[in-house]
Amino acid sequence: MSETIENISAIPERTALAAVDTGAYDVEESLMELEELAQTAGVDVVLKLTQNRATPDRSSYFGTGKLEELKEACEQQEVTLLICDDELSPAQLRTIEKFLNPDQHAVDINIKVMDRTMLILDIFAMRANSREGKLQVELAQLKYSMPRLTGQWFGLSRQGGGGGGGGLKARGRGETKFETDRRHAKTRIRKLESELKELSHQRNLLRERRRKNRAETVAVVGYTNVGKSTLMNTLTGAGVLVEDKLFATLDPTARRLTLPDGRSVMLIDTVGLVRRLPHHLVEAFHSTLEEAAAADLILNVCDAASPDCREQLQVTADILRDLGCEQAGIPVLCVYNKCDLVPPDELDLTGTHVSISALTGSNLDELLLEISRMLPQNRRLVKLLLPYALSGYAAKMREEGRVDAEEFREDGIYYEALLPVRMLEELGQYEV
């Protein structure tokens, strides 16, 4: 295993996927998702292998017999990369790699070994475009690789100590290479955390500004590759990249959306989710995911054409609960996308939901109406007749609401407007 997480997409690899089935989750579905992740990273999957065990082996993940079988299969298929569908410990990674490459050194191995977390981190590194996204990915990579620096096969020699007449006796034995690497990694982690803390502060200021301006927000969350970016583009013309790949877009996008009742809201896209999302990424992208925790409404988007539709909704619901959205009482609307690919009688719907097709535009009007209905009803369409003495309210009405009609009459100024309920408490007596 190399000291840094490699970009495996540079050269297509003949890849094997392997997992230990403990019964804790559906290993077949998980391997299918792992294959999608691998294809997103640009590798060619030629082999899949599983082993049924009560628990993974602490030192080698697989049992000895299964390792022998895996080695033989990899040699037959000319595999150059093995990806395990779990987060492996440094000892497990080292043991598997040594077993598959008994006569090689880390600088010259035939079969590299990665785990699920390393693969996802690699994809995130390819997809991050914004400064914050790149910082978040680098931080997650460093935190993941830190405990694995001690598990290298080479590079553990000490730096020369001393010089002149004192030599080692005067200056000590010096640091090993991994001690130097760990020190540099810790320094870099502190710097990244400081920069992300500043960016998080700026993000919080933007949220506070939106609250002060009474701007309502709708967060789009959901499993990766369910059509969130297509939905954003269709509703707002956001111009977000759309690809049939996992994590095609990583950086959040915010665009203004006008609802049927005239209200304008901020529609905010968030990073896509997967099963068993590595905690390194949940922690690193916490500030981005917090957009959902601060929203007035959450759209939980899923792929209605996928057999894992219910599980996609549950994965998202679990992470939203961890972020405190459920405790905060934020309403959630389930959006079943890609319904044009499924016969209506085969849709498996649950909860408060809307069925749409973001690609064809089907049922988007119903979606917008449901968003209007579920958002807090803090504005209302009214007709007012204000005396000329209160004409100063006109600017405030335009700033905090929307004026559709204005007519100067003998007995005052007539308005048709969408105004905050709070303002109507002051002007209610003038309502026509």
Secondary structure, DSSP 8 states (H G I E B T S, - for coil): --SS---TTSS--EEEEEEEE-SSS-HHHHHHHHHHHHHHTT-EEEEEEEEE-SS-BTTTBS-HHHHHHHHHHHHHTT--EEEESS---HHHHHHHHHHH-TT-BTTB-SSEEEEHHHHHHHHHHHH--SHHHHHHHHHHHHHHHGGGGGG-SS---B-----TTTHHHHH-S--BHHHHHHHHHHHHHHHHHHHHHHHHHHHHHHHHHHHHTT-EEEEEEEBTTSSHHHHHHHHH-------SSTTS--S-EEEEEE-TTS-EEEEEE---B-TT--HHHHHHTHHHHHHHHT-SEEEEEEETTSTTHHHHHHHHHHHHHHTTHHHHT--EEEEEE-GGGS-GGG----SSEEE-BTTTTBTHHHHHHHHHHHS---EEEEEEEE-GGGTTHHHHHHHHSEEEEEEEETTEEEEEEEEEHHHHHHHGGGB-
